Amino acid sequence: MSSNKVIFLGTGTSQGIPMIGCNCNVCRSSDPKDKRLRSSIYVEYEGLKLVVDAGPDYRQQMLREDLAYLDGILLTHKHIDHTGGLDDVRAFNFFFKGSLPIYCEENVYESLKNQFYYAFAEKKYPGAPSFDMHLINEEPFKIKGVEIIPIRAMHYKLPVLGFRFGNFAYLTDVKYLPESEFEKLKGLDYFVINTVCRPYHISHLSLPEAVDMCKKVGAKHSYLTHLSHALPRYKDLKKEVAPFNIEPAYDGLEIEF
């Protein structure tokens, strides 16, 4: 049995499901698979323990899955629904007496310096989070000798990164993927991509676009994440995309790869 695994910590869009004040049939669904926190995954890969993105639900997600150790956090981009929970790395700072490694692009780093200014102050307030910052780009990089392959994509006009871990690749907040990056996605067993709604969206793949991308990548198994209440309930969406060998992911879903 493989020692590599992924847990979907969250599979919802920026406002999550249910959305505050909404009475639609998705937000009012009693199915636990329709309860979606902000998108994030936990990855165990070649001995590494990593999280990709730490949004506002980060603390709740880590506690739910009883995750007590990380080798680092990889950030796809600078939007708050993917970075807003980083203050809670203070727990790791406290228990492990050190800074937690954060891997991100330079524009994300600059954003974090504003968002979490107190963590970067010359004279930090006692108890402020401590980050060990590592700058990355679309070139492969290593953590403790283990190679990770970033995937360049565009979220409207914002450059974002997805990541490939062996035969598993995770992309979120993607609208456009350069043709050259599809080379990095060949031979996958598992592919995860975002979609938020059925019609055209300016910064995310529509459902038809996400289906087309899954077909083009051609992984053995494909999953949808970053889902909004504009899409059908889990059970209905699962039936709709099943003919394309695609499944909607859900919070808590675990995959061994």
Beta strands, then each sheet from edge to edge (+ up, - down):
strand 1: 5-10
strand 2: 40-45
strand 3: 48-52
strand 4: 72-74
strand 5: 100-104
strand 6: 131-135
strand 7: 141-143
strand 8: 146-155
strand 9: 158-165
strand 10: 168-170
strand 11: 190-194
strand 12: 221-225
strand 13: 246-248
strand 14: 254-256
sheet 1: 6+ 5+ 4+ 3+ 2- 1+ 14-
sheet 2: 7+ 8- 9+ 10- 11- 12- 13-
end
